[in-house]
Amino acid sequence: MAFLLAILVMATLPLILPSGRGDIDHLVLPVIFFPLIWSTLVVLPVTSVSPGRIARLYVFGMGFCISVIALTIAL
């Protein structure tokens, strides 16, 4: 689940970040941040005492990423 959410976050970041110089999208930042995002999503449930809160965080994160990607495709 953490791996899937990390991939969705990585796929959403170029859509959220503004365009760089010469209208080149920032594709390097999500690739660099992927290990940090993934490790946070794996370590957070291990250290938390409330699994319900982590489940809500995962569901909200997936919903946000999917909605951003769907809105970008629709436009």
PyRosetta script that sets phi, psi and omega in degrees:
from pyrosetta import init, pose_from_sequence

init()
pose = pose_from_sequence("MAFLLAILVMATLPLILPSGRGDIDHLVLPVIFFPLIWSTLVVLPVTSVSPGRIARLYVFGMGFCISVIALTIAL")
pose.set_psi(1, -42.0)
pose.set_omega(1, 179.5)
pose.set_phi(2, -65.6)
pose.set_psi(2, -38.2)
pose.set_omega(2, 179.4)
pose.set_phi(3, -64.6)
pose.set_psi(3, -42.9)
pose.set_omega(3, 178.7)
pose.set_phi(4, -64.1)
pose.set_psi(4, -43.0)
pose.set_omega(4, 179.1)
pose.set_phi(5, -66.8)
pose.set_psi(5, -37.8)
pose.set_omega(5, 178.0)
pose.set_phi(6, -64.8)
pose.set_psi(6, -38.5)
pose.set_omega(6, 177.1)
pose.set_phi(7, -66.4)
pose.set_psi(7, -41.0)
pose.set_omega(7, 177.6)
pose.set_phi(8, -64.1)
pose.set_psi(8, -41.1)
pose.set_omega(8, 177.5)
pose.set_phi(9, -63.9)
pose.set_psi(9, -42.9)
pose.set_omega(9, 179.2)
pose.set_phi(10, -63.4)
pose.set_psi(10, -36.6)
pose.set_omega(10, 178.7)
pose.set_phi(11, -73.5)
pose.set_psi(11, -24.9)
pose.set_omega(11, -178.3)
pose.set_phi(12, -85.2)
pose.set_psi(12, -29.1)
pose.set_omega(12, -175.2)
pose.set_phi(13, -56.9)
pose.set_psi(13, -42.0)
pose.set_omega(13, 177.9)
pose.set_phi(14, -63.9)
pose.set_psi(14, -23.9)
pose.set_omega(14, 179.4)
pose.set_phi(15, -81.1)
pose.set_psi(15, -27.3)
pose.set_omega(15, -178.5)
pose.set_phi(16, -86.8)
pose.set_psi(16, -39.7)
pose.set_omega(16, -178.5)
pose.set_phi(17, -69.1)
pose.set_psi(17, 144.7)
pose.set_omega(17, 178.5)
pose.set_phi(18, -69.4)
pose.set_psi(18, 159.3)
pose.set_omega(18, 178.9)
pose.set_phi(19, -66.0)
pose.set_psi(19, 146.8)
pose.set_omega(19, 179.1)
pose.set_phi(20, -86.1)
pose.set_psi(20, -165.3)
pose.set_omega(20, 179.0)
pose.set_phi(21, -65.2)
pose.set_psi(21, 139.7)
pose.set_omega(21, 178.7)
pose.set_phi(22, 69.5)
pose.set_psi(22, 25.2)
pose.set_omega(22, -179.5)
pose.set_phi(23, 56.4)
pose.set_psi(23, 34.8)
pose.set_omega(23, 175.9)
pose.set_phi(24, -95.8)
pose.set_psi(24, 124.7)
pose.set_omega(24, -179.1)
pose.set_phi(25, -70.2)
pose.set_psi(25, 152.1)
pose.set_omega(25, 177.8)
pose.set_phi(26, -81.6)
pose.set_psi(26, 92.5)
pose.set_omega(26, 179.2)
pose.set_phi(27, -97.1)
pose.set_psi(27, -19.1)
pose.set_omega(27, -176.9)
pose.set_phi(28, -76.4)
pose.set_psi(28, -37.6)
pose.set_omega(28, -177.5)
pose.set_phi(29, -59.2)
pose.set_psi(29, -46.8)
pose.set_omega(29, 177.6)
pose.set_phi(30, -61.7)
pose.set_psi(30, -35.5)
pose.set_omega(30, 179.9)
pose.set_phi(31, -68.2)
pose.set_psi(31, -38.3)
pose.set_omega(31, 178.5)
pose.set_phi(32, -70.8)
pose.set_psi(32, -38.9)
pose.set_omega(32, -177.5)
pose.set_phi(33, -80.3)
pose.set_psi(33, -10.0)
pose.set_omega(33, -176.6)
pose.set_phi(34, -56.0)
pose.set_psi(34, -47.8)
pose.set_omega(34, 179.0)
pose.set_phi(35, -61.4)
pose.set_psi(35, -36.9)
pose.set_omega(35, 178.7)
pose.set_phi(36, -66.8)
pose.set_psi(36, -44.6)
pose.set_omega(36, 178.8)
pose.set_phi(37, -62.7)
pose.set_psi(37, -47.5)
pose.set_omega(37, -177.5)
pose.set_phi(38, -63.2)
pose.set_psi(38, -45.8)
pose.set_omega(38, -178.4)
pose.set_phi(39, -65.6)
pose.set_psi(39, -35.6)
pose.set_omega(39, 176.6)
pose.set_phi(40, -64.4)
pose.set_psi(40, -42.7)
pose.set_omega(40, -179.1)
pose.set_phi(41, -71.3)
pose.set_psi(41, -19.8)
pose.set_omega(41, 177.4)
pose.set_phi(42, -89.5)
pose.set_psi(42, -42.2)
pose.set_omega(42, -176.2)
pose.set_phi(43, -75.3)
pose.set_psi(43, -34.0)
pose.set_omega(43, -177.7)
pose.set_phi(44, -57.3)
pose.set_psi(44, -47.8)
pose.set_omega(44, 177.9)
pose.set_phi(45, -66.6)
pose.set_psi(45, -29.6)
pose.set_omega(45, -179.2)
pose.set_phi(46, -69.2)
pose.set_psi(46, -38.0)
pose.set_omega(46, -177.0)
pose.set_phi(47, -88.9)
pose.set_psi(47, -11.6)
pose.set_omega(47, -177.5)
pose.set_phi(48, -86.5)
pose.set_psi(48, 149.1)
pose.set_omega(48, 178.0)
pose.set_phi(49, -99.0)
pose.set_psi(49, -7.2)
pose.set_omega(49, -177.9)
pose.set_phi(50, -115.2)
pose.set_psi(50, 96.0)
pose.set_omega(50, 179.9)
pose.set_phi(51, -65.9)
pose.set_psi(51, -26.7)
pose.set_omega(51, 178.1)
pose.set_phi(52, -65.0)
pose.set_psi(52, -38.3)
pose.set_omega(52, 179.0)
pose.set_phi(53, -66.7)
pose.set_psi(53, -40.0)
pose.set_omega(53, 178.6)
pose.set_phi(54, -66.3)
pose.set_psi(54, -40.9)
pose.set_omega(54, 178.0)
pose.set_phi(55, -62.1)
pose.set_psi(55, -41.7)
pose.set_omega(55, 177.3)
pose.set_phi(56, -63.9)
pose.set_psi(56, -39.0)
pose.set_omega(56, 178.3)
pose.set_phi(57, -63.2)
pose.set_psi(57, -44.2)
pose.set_omega(57, 179.2)
pose.set_phi(58, -64.0)
pose.set_psi(58, -44.4)
pose.set_omega(58, -179.1)
pose.set_phi(59, -65.5)
pose.set_psi(59, -42.6)
pose.set_omega(59, 177.8)
pose.set_phi(60, -63.4)
pose.set_psi(60, -43.9)
pose.set_omega(60, -179.8)
pose.set_phi(61, -62.6)
pose.set_psi(61, -43.7)
pose.set_omega(61, 178.5)
pose.set_phi(62, -65.8)
pose.set_psi(62, -42.3)
pose.set_omega(62, 178.9)
pose.set_phi(63, -62.0)
pose.set_psi(63, -42.4)
pose.set_omega(63, 178.8)
pose.set_phi(64, -63.7)
pose.set_psi(64, -47.5)
pose.set_omega(64, -178.4)
pose.set_phi(65, -64.1)
pose.set_psi(65, -44.0)
pose.set_omega(65, -179.6)
pose.set_phi(66, -65.3)
pose.set_psi(66, -38.8)
pose.set_omega(66, -179.9)
pose.set_phi(67, -68.6)
pose.set_psi(67, -38.5)
pose.set_omega(67, 177.6)
pose.set_phi(68, -64.5)
pose.set_psi(68, -44.0)
pose.set_omega(68, 179.5)
pose.set_phi(69, -65.3)
pose.set_psi(69, -41.7)
pose.set_omega(69, 179.4)
pose.set_phi(70, -65.4)
pose.set_psi(70, -40.7)
pose.set_omega(70, 178.3)
pose.set_phi(71, -66.2)
pose.set_psi(71, -36.8)
pose.set_omega(71, 178.4)
pose.set_phi(72, -67.3)
pose.set_psi(72, -40.2)
pose.set_omega(72, 178.8)
pose.set_phi(73, -66.4)
pose.set_psi(73, -39.0)
pose.set_omega(73, -177.2)
pose.set_phi(74, -68.7)
pose.set_psi(74, -28.4)
pose.set_omega(74, -180.0)
pose.set_phi(75, -85.1)
pose.dump_pdb("model.pdb")
